[in-house]
Amino acid sequence: MKRRLYNIDPKELILRDHLAIDRTKLANERNFLAFVRTALAFVAGGFGLIKFVDELAYIVIGWILVGIGAIVLGFGFYRYLKFKKVIDSMQHPEEESTTTSN
């Protein structure tokens, strides 16, 4: 049996609760976009160093920045999906199926 984070009965949710869940969804998306923006900055900075500086040390640093950007993007996507699943379970908890033997 899967343990839920919150014991919320969806039948007892009032408008305020639905709006709070919607705000939480928007905040989760906003955080994901912040991760994308940060990853893009790392990748752009890394490619800028690779393209415009001819010293080996800066080229290595550039590739490290590109790698960090990829890691930040992957972590942000993982975190977005993880919290999306939690938020969705608060709004639409899965019905627990019970099987009976005849």
N, C-alpha and C positions, 0 to 999 in steps of 0.2 A: 504494500500500500504506500502510495506517495504522500509524504507529509507536506501539508500546505503551510506557507509562511504565516498566513493570517486566517483566522476562523471567521470568514465573512459569508453570511447567507445572502446570495444575490437578490432574494425576494424582499429583504429588509433594507436594501439600499434606497436612500432617498436622493432627490435631485442633487443636493450638495455633494453627496458621495460620488455620484456619477461624474459631476464636474471636476471633483478632485482627482479622480482617476484619469480623466481626459487631460488635465494639467500635468499630471505625472507622465503621461505618454509624450506630451509635447516637450517636457523637460528632458526625457530620455533621448528623444530625437535631437534636441539642441545639443546635448552632451556628445552625441555621436558626431554631429557636424563639427564640434570643436576638436574632436580627435582627428577628423579628416583634414581640417584646416591646419592643425599642428603637423600632421604627417606631410602635407603638401609643402609646408614651410621647410621642413627638414630635407625633403627630396629636392626642392628648388635650390636651397642653399648648397646641397651636395653637388648637384649638377652644375651650379654656377662655379663652384671651386674647380670641378673637373674640367670644365670648358675653358675658363678664362685664366687659370693659373697653371704655369708649366712646371712647377716644382713638384717632385715626387711626394714629398710629405703632405702637401695640400691636396694632391690627387687621392692619396690614401684616406685623408680626413674626409674628402668629398664622398668617397664610396662608403665610408663608415656612416656618414650622415644619411645617405640613401638607404642603407640597411636599417638604421634607427627609424627612419620614416616608415618603412615597410612594417617594422615591428609595432610601431605606434598605431598604424592603421589596422593591423590584425587584432591588436588588443582592444582597440575601440570597437571594432565590429563584434568581437566576442562578448564584450561587456554590454553592448547594445542588445544583442540577442538574448543574453542571460536575463537582463532586467525586463525586456519585452515579455518574456515568458512569465516572469513573476507578476507583472502588471496585468497581463491577460488572465492569469489564474485568479486574480482578485476580482476581476469583473465577470468572468465566465468560468467559474470553477467546474472542473470536469465532474460529470456525474459518476459516482462510484457504482459500478455494476455489481450486482449481487446475483450469484447463480444459485439456484436451488435444485436439489435432486428430487426427482419424482419417484 
